[in-house]
Amino acid sequence: MKITQVLYKQHIGRLIQWQWRAQRKKAVVETNAFKVLAAKNIPVVDALEFIQEPILEAQKMDVKQIFDNIVGPCELPQKKDHTHPLWNDDPCFVYRDKDVLVHGLDQAKVFTNTVEPDNALPQHVQELYGAYKIPNQDERVQKIISASVLFDAVQEKLPIKKDKERPAWKYPRDYGVPAKRRNQLLTSRLLQLCESSAGSMCSSRVIARDVFFKVPIQRNANVSLNLNANLLLLSDTPLGSYLDNATGDLPDIYPFDCKVSLEEYNIYKKNEFISPIDGKFNNIHTVFVHFDDTEVKNLYETPVVESQILGRSLMKCYAFAVANAKSKFGEDVVDLPEPITLQCVHTNASWFHFSVFQLNSLAGPEDNEKRNAYWQAPLMNLYTNCNYEEGIPVLEDYNPEVFKHFLAFYMNGTGYGAE
């Protein structure tokens, strides 16, 4: 420790306090200006006779006028009870982005009147799998993963970690790319890689971001599907159907109802339909759905399980397909003139879930003559670990099968591959 020079400086804080005490009472100094002016017969007038304080408009009014002009125009918030103009005695069951079904995939199948013909993707999609390959495909995908998950310039505080065995333990806060941005970067860059390599084969497609849908349906009650498509791939030609007639039995979820765990609201607009899909590109080709575990939660605060993730994919597919059908064939359509087929990519930037949905009818589960069809692949991990270890970026267990499915979905409908 270095010894510095000792400074003997007097503490003048007490002296300053005494100075304030002495100077706080100022005596008016007599300048004798009045005597000099009076001796010269110059009149002296008080300035306050000419200079007065301005009177505000509010001071001229009485108390009643003040309250009428200030308090009167202020609109009080509308009470959320039967006096609300949008109040309905029949509640509406609402499914939103943050919701999951308590019974998972089985409940989603009953709700959407959907059966699963096979435990795999359609045969046509499987034939596209691996039929088209991008030069240096795996190397470019790994660079995209690292750039989206690790190297992005936006670094924020990540959510607080919790240990179930030690709930009171506090982990050090981590900084990194937030989940919402990580999902957005990864899906958009993988999609850009597909576009750049496909070229003119996919020139009849457009991309829309953060598209909101509000789809009203009937399930022995009013139901509204208020969902957001994080990334939407639209095409001028629809995807073809894979199954002429989908039949089969729905899962038995007794004693559950298909609307269980959906929140009820009495303040809503009946049959309010919102869908921005219109014009030339009015066919949904593929919808990209992001999963954020800090936002998507159970109504009863239990952890989200894999079956609920798969059910969320099916609910999203059904909502967007119904919105597409209502936009094309009218809001009152039930039996479709032609099926609506779309693809779904559900991801949290670590795992991916690929599924295909074919909408044949908007009828509920009580109609067993015509059902909708759903195909899906198992949940796949793109990698197991992508993080910094001792300051070195590490990407472990990269799975090349994920991007092969991604590319097959993108190339579907281009005429490439097997007919």
N, C-alpha and C positions, 0 to 999 in steps of 0.2 A: 504494500500500500504506500503510495507516495504522499509524503507530508507536505502540505501546502503552507503558504504564508498565513500567519494569524493576523486578521484584521480587527483592530480594536475600534469598532464603530459604535457610536452611541445609538441606543434605541430611542427614537424620537416619537414613538407612538403615543406615549403619555403626554408629551408636550403638545402634540397636535390636538389631542382631545381637550386639553385646557385652553388652547387657542380658539377652538370652536365654541367653548363655553363663554369665553370673553367676548367674542365677536358676534354672538347670535342676537344680541340686543343692540341695535344700532339707534343712536340718537339722531334726530333730524338736525342737520347743521343749518344755522341761521345765516342766510346769505345777504340780508339787508337789501335785497332787490326791491321788496315792497316799499321800504322807506325812500329809496332813491327815486322810484317812479312816482310816489305820492308827492315828493318835493318838487317834481317837475310837472305836476298836475296831469299826469298820464293815468287814465282810468285802468283799473285792473279788474278783469272779469273772470269768473270761475269757468274753467273749460268744460265742466260737466253740464253747464247749461246748453251747450251746443252739441256735445258729443254724448250720445246715449248708447247703451247696449242694445243691439238688435233684438227684436221680439220675434221668436219663432212662430210659425203659423199654428203649430200645435198649442202654443201658450194662449192664443186668442180663442181657442175652442173650450167648451166645457168638457167635463169628464165623459159625458154620454157621447158627444160627437167624436171624441178621441177613440173610444171603444168601438164605435160604429165604423170608423175609417180604418182602424188597425186590426182589431180582432175579427171583425165581421167577415172580410173577404178571405180570411185564412181557412182553407179547406181541411177539415179534419180527416184522418185516414179512415177509409171505409172499414166498418166492422165485418169480420169474417163470420157472419152468422146468416140467419134467414132473411135479414134485411138487405143483404148484398144483391145487386141487380142480376148477377150471374148465378145466384143460388138455385140449386136443383135438389128436389127431395130424393131423387134416385142417385145414389153415389156412382162415381166413375172410377174404375180401377185403372191405375196408371202404371205403366212399365217404362222405366227410364234407363239411361246409360249406367247409372251406378247400382242398378238392381240386378239381383240374380234370383233364380227360382229355387225355392227351398228343396224341392225334390229333383232338381237338376235336369238331365236330358230326358228322362221319362216324362216329367211334367211338361216339358217343352213340346214333346211329341203329341201329347194329348191336347195341349192348348192350340197347337197349329194344325191338328188333324193330319199328322205326318207319319209315314212309315219309312223304314229303312230297308230297301230291297236287298242290298248287299253290304257286307262289312268292309267295303273298299270304295274307291272312287269309280266313276263310270268307266267302261272299257275304252271309250274313245279318248278320255283324258289319260288313261294308263298307256295307250299307244303313243301319245305325244311325249310321255315321260322319257327323256333321254334321246328323243329323235332329233332335237335341235340343240346344238352346243355352241357356246360363245368361246372364241379363242382366249386362252389363259383364264378360264372361267373361275376356277377356285381361288386363284391368286387375287383376282380383282374383287371377288366377294369378300375375302378376308381383309383386304384394304378398306373396303366400305365399312365393315364391322368395326375395325379399329378407329376409323375416322369418325364414326357416328357415336360410338360408346365411350371412347377414351380421349381422342384428340380434338374434340370440338372446343371452341373458344369459350363457350358459355359454361361456367362452372359455378354451381350453386350448392347451398347446403342440402344434403340429401335427407330423407325422412329419418327420424330417430329409430335406431335399432332397439328391439325388445327381445328379451330372453324369457321364454315361458317358464323355465325352471327358476329363474331369478328375476322376477318382474321389477324389483327395485334397483337392479344394477344399471348404471348409466355408462353406455359406450361412448367413446370419443366421436364427435360429429365428423362425418365424412363429407368431402366436397367432390362433386362430379357433375356429369351431364344429367339434368332432371329427366324423369321417366317420360314425360310427355314429349319433350324435344328428342329424346333418344328414339322413341318409337317413330316419330315423324321423319327424322333424318334417315333412319334405316330403311323404312318402306319406300320413301320417295327416291332414294338413291338406287335401291335395287330395281325399282320400276324404271328409272332413267337408264340403267344398264341394259335392261331388256329393250327399251325403245331404241337406244342407239345402235343395237346390233340387229334388230328386226327390220329397221329401215322402212321402206314403203309398204311392206306387208301389213303394217298396222297404222297406216296414215288416216284411216277413217275412225279415229278414236280421240276422245278428249278426256282430260282429268279435271275433276272438281274436288275442292278441299272443304272440309268442315260443312257438310251439307246436312241441314236439319230437316227431319221428317216428323210429321204428326199424323198418325193414321188411326182413325176411329174404326172399331169393329164391334161385333156383338158376340158375346159368350154368355147368354142368359142374363146379361147385364151390359151396361155401357163400359167399354174398354178403350183406352187410348194408348197407343205405342208412341211415345215421345223419344225418339232416338236420333243420334247423330252419326253420320258416316264420315270418319276421319279422312278417308281418301276414296274417291269414287271414280272408277274407270267406265266411261260411257262410250257406246258405239252406235253407229247408224243402222246396224243390222243386229237382230236379236240372236242369241244362242239357240240352237235347235234343242228339241226335247229329246230325252234319253229313254223315256218309258211311256208307252201309250196308255196304259191303265195301271194305276197303282192301287192295289188292294191289300188288305191284311188287317190284323187286329192291333189295336193300340195297347200300350202298356197299362197294367192295372195299378193305379196309384191310390186306390181306396184305402183309408177314408178321406184322402185329400181331394180337394177340388182343384181344377186346373188354374183357378185364379188365386190360390192361396199364396200368401206373402206379398201380394200386390197391394200397395197403399190405396186407400179410398179418399176421394175428394168430392165435396158437394158443390164447389165453386168451379165451374167450367162451362165452356161453350159446347153445346151438343153438336155432334157430327162435324166438328171442325177438322178439316183436312188441309194439310200443308205439304206440298211436294214441289220443289223447284224444277223437276224434270220436265222439259218441254222442248219443242223444236225438232231439229233434225236428229240430234243425238239423244233420243228419248228411250234408249234401251240400256239397262244396267248390265254391264259385262262382268265386272268384279268389284266387290266392295272390300275395303281394307279397314279392319276394326282394331283399335288399340285397347289393350288391357292395362290398367294402372291399379295396382293393388292398394294404393292409398285412397282411391276413390270408389272402386267397385267393392262393395261389402254386402254381407248378409243383413237382412232386416233385424236379425236377432244377435248380431255381433259375433257370430261364429266364423271360423276361417272358411274361405272359399275353397271348395274341393274341385277336383278335375271334372266330375260330372256336371257341376254347375257352370264351369267354363265352356264345356261342350254345349250345354243347354243355352248359354248366352249366344253362341254362334248361330244356333238354329233360330232363336228368337229374332236376332238381327236379320238373318236371311229372310224370314217370313215377313217382317215389317217392311223391308225394302222392296220385296217382290210384290206385296199387296199395294204399296204406294205406286209402283210402276204399273201395275194392272189398272188401278183406279185412274191413273193419268192417261192411259191409252184407251181404255174401254168405258170409262165413266165411273162415277163414284158409287153407283148403286149396283154394279156388276157383282154377281155371285158365281155363276158358271162361266168360265172364261172361254172365249172363242178359240183361243190357242194358248198353250201353256207359256208361263213366264219362267225362264231358266236363268239363274245367275250363280256366280261363284263367290266364295267368301274366304278371306285370309285373315285370321284372328291371331294377334301376336302381342307379346309384351317386350319385344326386341331380344328375347332369349329363346323362348319356345314359339313354335308356329303350329297353327291348326288350319288345315285345308279342308273345305267342304263345298259341296254343290247342292243346290236346292232347286226343285222344280215345282212351281205352284200350278195346280190344276183347278182348284176351287177355293172360294173364300168361306165355304160352309164350315160349321163347327164340328166338334168330334162326334156329335150325334148322327151326322150323315156318314154312313159307312159304305156308300156306293162309290164315291170318288174321293180318294185321299191324295195328299201331296207326297212327294218323294224327296228323300234326303240321303246323300252319300257323303261319307267323310273318311279321312285318313287319320290314323292315330296321332296323338300329340307328339311332336318331334322337337328336340332341342337343337338349335343352331350351333350352340357351343355350351360348354359347362362352366367356363370361367373366362372372363375378359376384364382384367383389372391390372393395376400396378402392383408389382411385388418387388419391394426394395428399390423403387424408382424405375423399374423396367416394365414396359408394357408387355403383358402376357395374354395370349389367346390359346386356350386349351380345348382339345377335343372338338375341332371344327367338323361339322356334319355336312358334307356336300350334297346329301340327298334333299335337304330343305330347299336349296335354290333350284334343283331340278324340278321339284313340284311347282315352285314359284314360276319358273320359266314355262312349264307346260300349261299352267293356268293362263299365262299371258298370250301364248301362241294359240290357244284354243279359239276357234272362230276365224283364223286367218287362212284356212285351207291348206296349211302346211302339215305334212305328216300323212298318216293313214287316213283314208276317207271312211 
